[in-house]
């Protein structure tokens, strides 16, 4: 068996701010083999060499940082994941809150797992994989990291939203900034029963034409309801000016109130706690019913002629 000895490892990274680390050094062949098993090195890095890339990192949580600092315990800090950047700096991949807390308590360096040769997309993908299942991770920041990581689906969703004049953000502004990220992703994933490839475009176009700037206009329930509507009915089924006029006259609040009446829990049945239908589907049914009332009966019932919609498709 090979003897294990103690030594001090000095690398090029030391000159860039990584301190000396005393490690158990294996013989050269075994050391090379062991190093090849791991995609990172561990070493002390000066805190003033760490940076936060806001293009994929979420904002710091001040309350959480102060809590860590006030109860600081060196034995619980562990290592921070960082990516070596050109110019002798290191981008924090995971551990931003601990980094800020260590600054508050006056630490000058911390142990880091140092990854090398990462692109910005690689860093964002790492951040997403490490944080996607954490409950404190808001959907928007997970989505933004996917975009920076060049995730095809996330980039397509962003392009579809922006093509309709909207943007995605942590919170909505009731006009053109959408915070309901999960609902937008569900719209994209909805399987359609017509020739549509996705439901984001017709849903947002209709919102802009009929509800733009009104309260609840881009709420989760409205988005999902419009998605359910357009997954069933094609452009050929609809007279869009009539649809837009009907929705504009109704308004998002009336639409939502009407929809609530058909998804509230059914009363008078022992042991029954379900809903009559999903919120999205109930919004879609109210939309279709109002549209049908506005269509001239003389136009007949053929969907391809712009006639009344078949409500059974929303059952």
C-alpha positions in Angstrom: 0.0 0.0 0.0 1.3 3.4 -0.9 2.2 5.7 2.0 0.2 8.9 2.4 2.1 12.0 3.3 1.3 15.6 4.1 2.4 18.5 1.9 1.4 22.0 0.8 -0.2 22.4 -2.7 0.6 25.6 -4.6 -1.1 26.2 -8.0 -1.4 29.0 -10.5 -4.7 29.8 -8.9 -2.8 30.8 -5.7 -1.4 33.8 -7.6 -5.0 34.7 -8.4 -6.1 34.8 -4.8 -6.2 31.1 -3.7 -4.4 30.5 -0.5 -2.2 27.6 0.6 -4.1 24.4 1.4 -2.5 21.6 3.4 -3.8 18.3 2.0 -3.1 14.6 2.1 -1.0 14.0 -1.0 -1.0 10.7 -2.7 1.8 9.5 -4.9 1.8 11.2 -8.3 0.0 8.5 -10.2 -2.7 8.1 -7.7 -3.0 11.9 -7.3 -3.6 12.3 -11.0 -6.1 9.5 -11.0 -8.0 11.0 -8.0 -8.0 14.5 -9.5 -9.5 13.2 -12.7 -12.4 11.9 -10.8 -13.5 15.4 -9.7 -14.4 18.5 -11.9 -13.2 21.0 -9.3 -10.4 21.9 -6.9 -10.9 23.0 -3.3 -8.9 25.9 -1.9 -9.1 29.2 0.1 -10.1 32.2 -2.0 -10.0 35.8 -0.9 -13.5 37.2 -0.5 -12.5 40.3 -2.5 -11.9 38.1 -5.5 -15.4 36.7 -5.5 -18.1 38.4 -7.8 -21.8 37.9 -8.2 -23.1 37.7 -11.8 -26.5 39.3 -11.8 -27.3 37.9 -15.3 -28.3 34.5 -13.7 -27.9 34.9 -9.9 -31.0 35.8 -7.9 -31.0 38.9 -5.6 -29.5 38.4 -2.1 -31.9 37.8 0.8 -31.0 40.4 3.3 -33.0 38.8 6.2 -31.4 35.4 5.6 -27.9 36.9 5.3 -28.3 38.8 8.6 -29.6 35.6 10.3 -26.6 33.6 9.1 -24.2 36.4 10.2 -25.8 36.7 13.7 -25.5 32.9 14.3 -22.3 32.4 12.3 -20.7 29.0 12.8 -17.6 28.2 10.8 -18.2 24.5 11.0 -21.5 24.9 9.0 -20.3 27.1 6.2 -18.8 24.4 4.0 -17.4 25.3 0.6 -18.8 27.8 -1.9 -19.0 26.8 -5.5 -17.2 29.2 -7.8 -16.1 29.5 -11.4 -12.7 30.8 -12.2 -13.0 33.9 -14.5 -10.3 35.6 -16.5 -8.7 38.5 -14.7 -8.2 36.4 -11.5 -11.7 36.7 -10.3 -14.2 33.9 -9.3 -17.9 34.0 -10.0 -20.1 32.6 -7.2 -22.2 29.7 -8.6 -23.8 28.6 -5.3 -23.3 30.1 -1.8 -24.1 33.8 -2.4 -25.9 34.2 1.0 -23.0 32.6 2.9 -20.5 34.9 0.9 -22.4 38.0 2.0 -22.7 36.8 5.6 -18.9 36.1 5.7 -18.3 39.7 4.6 -20.6 40.9 7.4 -18.7 39.0 10.1 -15.3 40.1 8.8 -13.9 37.0 7.1 -11.2 37.6 4.5 -11.3 34.3 2.7 -13.4 31.2 2.4 -13.0 27.6 1.1 -14.3 27.2 -2.4 -14.9 24.4 -4.9 -13.3 26.0 -7.9 -14.5 25.0 -11.4 -12.5 26.0 -14.4 -13.1 26.5 -18.1 -16.8 27.3 -17.7 -18.6 29.6 -20.1 -21.4 31.9 -18.9 -23.9 29.4 -20.2 -22.2 26.7 -18.2 -22.3 28.8 -15.0 -26.0 29.5 -15.5 -26.8 25.9 -16.1 -24.9 24.9 -12.9 -26.8 27.5 -10.9 -30.1 26.2 -12.3 -29.3 22.6 -11.5 -28.2 23.4 -8.0 -31.1 25.6 -7.1 -34.2 24.5 -9.1 -35.6 22.2 -6.3 -35.1 24.8 -3.5 -38.4 26.2 -2.3 -36.8 29.6 -1.8 -36.0 29.8 -5.5 -38.6 32.0 -7.3 -39.7 30.6 -10.7 -38.6 33.7 -12.5 -34.9 33.3 -11.4 -34.9 29.6 -12.4 -36.4 30.5 -15.8 -33.9 33.4 -16.3 -31.0 31.0 -15.5 -32.3 28.6 -18.1 -32.3 31.4 -20.7 -28.7 32.4 -19.9 -27.8 28.7 -20.1 -29.2 28.7 -23.7 -31.9 26.2 -22.8 -33.9 25.9 -26.1 -37.3 25.7 -24.5 -36.8 28.7 -22.2 -35.4 30.8 -25.0 -38.4 29.9 -27.2 -40.8 30.9 -24.5 -39.1 34.2 -24.0 -39.1 34.9 -27.7 -42.8 34.1 -28.0 -43.7 36.4 -25.0 -41.5 39.3 -26.3 -43.0 38.9 -29.8 -46.4 39.9 -28.4 -44.9 43.0 -26.6 -44.6 41.5 -23.1 -41.7 40.7 -20.9 -41.1 38.3 -18.0 -40.1 39.4 -14.5 -40.4 38.5 -10.9 -43.8 40.3 -10.6 -46.5 41.6 -12.9 -47.3 45.3 -13.5 -50.8 44.8 -14.9 -49.7 46.0 -18.3 -46.8 44.3 -20.2 -44.7 42.7 -17.5 -45.7 39.2 -16.6 -44.8 37.6 -13.3 -46.8 34.4 -13.7 -43.9 32.4 -15.0 -45.2 29.0 -14.1 -48.5 29.7 -16.0 -46.6 30.9 -19.1 -44.6 27.7 -19.1 -47.8 25.7 -18.8 -49.3 27.5 -21.7 -46.2 26.5 -23.8 -46.5 22.9 -22.7 -50.3 22.6 -23.4 -51.1 20.0 -26.0 -53.5 21.5 -28.5 -56.4 19.9 -30.3 -56.0 22.0 -33.4 -53.2 23.1 -35.7 -51.6 25.4 -33.1 -48.0 24.8 -32.1 -48.4 26.7 -28.9 -51.0 28.8 -26.9 -48.8 31.6 -25.7 -49.1 33.7 -28.9 -52.9 33.8 -29.3 -53.4 34.2 -25.5 -51.2 37.2 -25.2 -52.4 38.7 -28.4 -56.0 38.5 -27.2 -55.0 39.9 -23.8 -53.4 42.9 -25.5 -56.4 43.5 -27.7 -59.0 43.2 -25.0 -57.7 43.6 -21.5 -54.4 45.5 -21.8 -53.6 47.5 -18.7 -56.6 46.4 -16.7 -56.3 44.8 -13.2 -55.9 41.0 -13.3 -55.3 41.2 -17.1 -52.2 39.0 -16.9 -53.0 37.0 -13.8 -52.4 33.3 -13.6 -56.1 32.4 -13.9 -56.5 34.6 -17.0 -53.4 33.2 -18.7 -54.5 29.6 -18.0 -58.1 30.3 -19.1 -57.0 31.8 -22.4 -54.6 28.8 -22.8 -57.5 26.3 -22.3 -59.6 28.3 -24.8 -57.0 28.4 -27.6 -55.9 24.8 -27.2 -59.4 23.8 -28.3 -60.4 26.5 -30.8 -58.4 27.4 -33.9 -58.2 30.7 -35.8 -60.7 29.3 -38.3 -63.2 28.7 -35.5 -63.1 32.3 -34.4 -64.2 35.8 -35.4 -61.4 37.6 -33.5 -62.9 41.1 -33.6 -66.1 39.7 -32.0 -64.0 37.8 -29.4 -61.9 40.9 -28.5 -65.0 43.1 -28.3 -66.8 40.6 -26.0 -63.9 40.3 -23.7 -63.2 44.1 -23.6 -66.8 44.7 -22.6 -66.7 42.0 -20.0 -63.3 42.9 -18.5 -61.0 40.5 -16.6 -62.6 41.0 -13.2 -66.1 40.1 -14.4 -64.7 37.1 -16.4 -63.0 35.8 -13.2 -66.0 36.4 -11.0 -68.2 34.5 -13.5 -65.7 31.7 -13.7 -65.6 31.3 -9.9 -69.3 30.5 -9.9 -68.6 27.3 -11.8 -65.5 26.0 -10.1 -66.5 26.7 -6.5 -66.8 23.4 -4.4 -70.1 21.6 -4.9 -72.1 21.8 -1.6 -74.6 19.4 -0.2 -72.7 16.2 -0.9 -71.1 14.4 2.0 -67.4 13.7 1.6 -67.1 15.7 -1.6 -64.3 18.3 -1.6 -63.5 18.5 -5.3 -64.2 21.2 -7.8 -66.5 21.2 -10.8 -63.7 22.1 -13.1 -60.3 23.7 -13.1 -60.0 27.5 -12.9 -58.5 27.7 -16.3 -61.2 25.6 -17.9 -63.9 27.5 -16.2 -62.5 30.8 -17.5 -62.4 29.3 -21.0 -66.1 28.2 -20.7 -67.2 31.7 -19.7 -65.3 33.1 -22.7 -66.8 30.6 -25.1 -70.3 31.2 -23.7 -70.1 35.0 -24.0 -68.6 34.7 -27.5 -71.5 32.4 -28.6 -74.1 34.9 -27.4 -72.5 37.6 -29.5 -72.4 35.6 -32.7 -75.3 36.2 -35.1 -77.4 33.1 -35.1 -78.0 33.4 -38.8 -74.3 32.5 -39.3 -75.1 29.0 -38.4 -73.2 26.6 -36.2 -70.3 25.6 -38.4 -67.0 26.4 -36.6 -65.3 26.8 -39.9 -67.7 29.6 -40.9 -67.1 31.6 -37.7 -70.2 30.3 -36.1 -71.0 29.3 -32.5 -68.4 27.3 -30.7 -69.0 23.7 -29.5 -69.0 24.1 -25.7 -68.7 20.3 -25.3 -65.0 20.6 -26.3 -64.5 22.5 -22.9 -66.2 19.9 -20.8 
